[in-house]
Amino acid sequence: MSAHDAMMPAGGHDPHHDDHAQDEGPHSTFSGYMIGFVLSVILTAIPFWLVMSNVISDRTVAVLVLGGMAVVQVLVHMVCFLHMNGKVQGGWTMLSTLFTIVFVAIAVAGTLWVMFHMNVNMMPGHDGQVHHLGPS
């Protein structure tokens, strides 16, 4: 007889074993999945239309708008399909997701910073002239 068996009640059912049942996240319905699907299609079609019809002529504005739409679509997927909220597993799922987002943002920003400065400091002049390293 193990220590776990000795603590088990006579009926053989551990009353604390099912405590995690209340921690399972919300289960979506068919309508919830359809709302997520429709939002995903809309959030894909709008940026596609913006790019294909050249609605936004300024490149910086286009990148910001398309990036914003991508972030909104990721949030829709997380809420509608992955059922993420602050209540699932006591908030640990959301906390780990936020940590991952911060970590990825730092990694991407650092990579872009390094690549920009390497381009500025290491590349020869961009004036179209060819620089010869050896004797002519």
Buried (B, 14 or more C-beta within 10 A) or exposed (E): EEEEEEEBEEEEEEEEEEEEEEEEEEEBEEEBEEBBEEBBEEBEEBBEEBEEEEEBEEEEEBEEBBEEBEEEBEEBBBBBBBBBEEEBEEEEBBEEEEEEEEEEEEEEEEEEEEEEEEEEEEEEEEEEEEEEEEEE
